[in-house]
Amino acid sequence: MRRLIAPALALVLGMSSLVAVDPAVKLPDPKDPTSAIMTPVTLLRSNDFKGFYALMPAEDQAKAKAEWDKARTETAAGQESEGQMAEFNAFLAKCLAPDAVDQLMKEAEPKLADMKPEEVSQGLQMMGAMLPMMAMQGQGGKKADPEQQQLMGAVGGMMMDASQWVLTSGIDDPKKLRSAIEKLVAGAKALGVKDSKDLQGLSLDEFLGRLGPVVKEMKAALAVYDLQLDPLLDSVKATAKGNGNERSLAVSFTAFGKPYALPVKVELKDGHWMVSPKNTKGLPGGNSMGGDLGDENPGMPMDPK
């Protein structure tokens, strides 16, 4: 199902020249480099994926539909393994069962014994402390540039703060687990399909119409553990500096009750502003991470014309 679901989510995050359906929602100027960050933030905040798609230029809608149809065809042709299809169908069947919450709780609750907040917290602290040092050391003997060091230092700081959140989040609380599962089950039901064939049968317009309620439930599941995604999205701000087809953004937001600031490189490629793979080059694992950013998670393409 990854051949179908992954391209679908990429399409959602790859819509260009978008206009908000709700007049209260203000999108950034597509000619502004900050749109690489701020437009996907606005899209995710609104949960209105179908509405955004409906107002895309006809040419962009056609491209998106072609990619979706290609993914559906490849999946239907059996390019996804039978094991993966069966696993997806079995999980979906559990989510749609009348006693779905009870079934999933029965499977998940015994694993709570392994969720030791203190150990998870210590692990996050170790990673948070290591990241700035890794940035200083760089990769292949080449030290990361100052912005990369700042980025890794900020991420390390977030991990440190997350380590404190873990201690009070209730990740090992059965009541919270049940509540989160209830939201996840509601999200699965909101998708409105009973198996992989049903999912393959959805048009892109139908899928996007159902995606908003699914994402809304996923946000509610995170909120059970005091991870409030919408307030975080509301707090995001970005400013750009520099000239030409490569810019540097100063991105700020609030999470875990604290302010953060990240430097993010963006670039104009094929007429679109996107997050640059250069953010991670020169860092440990930077080549693969950079490839992922540049190829599979390019941010929100925006037409500057």
N, C-alpha and C positions, 0 to 999 in steps of 0.2 A: 504493500500500500504506500510505501514511501515514494514510488514513482508518481503517484497521484497526489498525495497530501503535500509533499515537499514542494513540488512546482506550484501547487495552489497557494501555499503560504508565500512563496517567492513572488507570485503574481500580486498578491495583496500588498506586499511591501515594495513592489516595483511599479505601481501605477504612477503615471506621469501626468503633468498638467492638470492636477486635481483642483476642483472647486468645491468648497464646503456646501452641503445641503442646508445645514442650519446656519442662518445668517449670523448667529451669535458666535460661530466658530470662524476664527480668522486664520487663514493660512498664510505662510510666509510668501514673499515675492519669489516666484520660481527662478528669477535671475540672481537671487541672493544665495551665496554659497551655504548659508546657514540652513537652507531648505533641505540639505542632505541629512540633517539631524531633525529639524523642527517639523517637517512634513510627516515623517513616520510617527513622530510623537503625537501630533494632532490626530492622525488617522487612528492610532491605537486608543487614544483618549476618547474618541467619539463613538467607537464601536459600530460605525455606520459604513461598512465596507461596500455594500450594494449601492448606497447613495453616491459615494464617491465614484464608483465605477460608471454609474449611469451618466455622469457629467463629464467623463473623459472624452477627448476628441475621438471621432469615429475611427480614425486610423489606429489610435492606441488601443481602443476597445477590440478591434479586429486582431491586433497582434496578441493581446492577452487571451482572447478566445482561442486563437490558433495554438498557443502554448498549452492551454488547458486541454483542448481536444487531443493534442498529441500525447499528453500524459495519460489521458483516459484510454486511448487506443493501445499504447504500449502496455498498460496494466491489463487490459482485457485480453491482449494477445499472449498473456502468460509470461511476460518478462519479469514478473514478480514471482518469487518462489511460492510453491503451494504451502510450504510451512509458514511463511509470513502471512499469507492470506488466511490460513486457518487460525493462526494466532490472533489476528485482528478480529476475525469473525467471532472467535470464542470470547474475547474480551468484551466486544460490543454486546454479545448476547447476555453476558453477566450484567452489564450496565442497564440493559433494557428489561431485565427480569423484574417481576413484581417485588421480589425480595432482594433487589440489587444491592442495597446498602448493607443489609445483613450478610450477604454472601461475601462482599468485598471486605467488610470488617473482619469476618472470620478468617480470611486469608492474610490480611494486613496486620491485625492486632498482635499476633504472636511475634512479629518482627520488631515491635516497639521496644522489646527488651534490648535489642542491639542499638537503639537510638539513645546513646548516652550523651546528653547535652554537654557535659564537662569535657568529654573526649573530643567531640566535634568542635567545641570552642577552642580547645588547645590546638587542634589541627589548623583551624583558621588563623590563629595567632601565629603559628609557625610560618604559614604561607605568607601572611601579611608582612612578617619580618624579613622573609627571604626575597620577596619581589624587588624591593629597592636595591638590594645587593646584586641580584641577578642583572638588573638594568645597568648597574655600574660596571659589572664584569663584561656584559655584552655577549656577543657570539663570535667565535672564530678570532678572538683577540681584538675585536673592534668594539669599543665602548659605545653604548647607545648615545644618541644625541641628547641635548638638554631637555627637549620636549618629551622624548621617549622616557627619559629618567623621571620627569615630572608625572607622566601618565602612570608608570608603574608604581611610583611612590603613592599616588592618589588611590590606585586600586588596592595597594597594600593597606592603606589607611582604612578603606572601606571594609576590607577583610577583618581588620582589627575590631572595627565597630560591629560587624556582623557577629564576631565571636561573642560579644556581650549580648546581642539580641538573642542568640541561640539559647542562652542560659534562662531567659524568661519567656521564650516563644511558645513553649509547650509542645515541642515536636515529639515528645514522648507521652503526651496526654491522650488517652483513648477517646475522651469526649470531643476533643478538638479534631482528632482523626476522623471520627464519625461525621462531624459537621463538614469537614473538608470533602469527604467522600460523597456526602449528600449533594454538594455543589458540583462535583465532577460528574456524578450520575445525571444531574439536571442538565449539564452541558452536553453529555452524550445524547440524551433524549432530544435536546434542542436541535441537534443536527438532523434529526428526522429520517435516518436510514437504519435499516435492520441488518445489513451486511455489506460486504465489499461491492457486490454487484449493484446494490442500490446507490452506493457512493459513486461508482463509475457512471451510473445513469444520470447523475445530476449535470445540468448545464452549469457553466461558470456563473451565470446570473443567479441561478438557484442556490449554488453553493455559497456565494457571497452573501445572499440574503439570510442564510442560516448561520453564517459565521459570527455575526455580531452577538447574538444571544449566547453562543458557545463561549466566546471570549469574555463576555460579561460574567458568566458563571465561573470561569477560570480565575478571574480577578477576585471574585467572592471567596473562592477556595484559598487563595493566598491571604486574603484579609483575615481568615480564621487564625492565622499565625501572626497577625499584626504586621503583615506586609501589604501596605496600602499603595497599590500601583497608581491609581488615578491621582492622588495628591502628589506623588512623585512626578508624574507626567506634567501636572499643572505647574510644578516648580522649575521645569527645565527652561533654561535660557541659553542663547548662543550668540556670540559676536564674532565677526570675521576680521582678519587683518591680512595684509599682503595684496599682491596683484597677480594677474595672470591666471593660468589654468590650475594652479596649485595654491591653496590657501590654508591658513591655520585658524581653527576655531577655538575659542575659549568657551567651554560648555560647563554650565553650573546647574546644580540641582540639590534637592534636599532628600536625604534618606536616613533612616535610623535616627531621625531627629537632629541630624547634623548637616551642615552645608558641605558640598564637595565641588571641586573645580577640576576639570579635565581638559588637557589640550588634545584636540582631534584634528588630524590632517584630512583635508578633503581635496578632491581633484575633479576637473571637468574632463569627462571621457565619453566619446561618442555623443556629445551634446548633452550629457547628464552630469549633475553634481552628485558625487558619491563619496562614501568614506574610503580613504586611501589605504591600500595594503602597506604603505610605508609606516603606518603607526606601529607596526610590530617588527619590521625588518631590523636586524642587528640585535634582537633580543633572543634569549633562549626559546627555541620553538618558533621563532619569528617567521621563518620561511613558510611553514605550513599554515601558521595563523594568518600571515599576510595573504596567502593564496585563498584562504577561506573568505577573508574579508573582501578580497577583490573579485572573487568569482561566484561564491555562493551566498554571500551576505553583503551585497554592495550598497546597502542603505536604500534610500528612496531616490530613484532617478527622477530628476526634474528637468523639464525642457526649458532652457534659458531663452528660447526665442520668443 
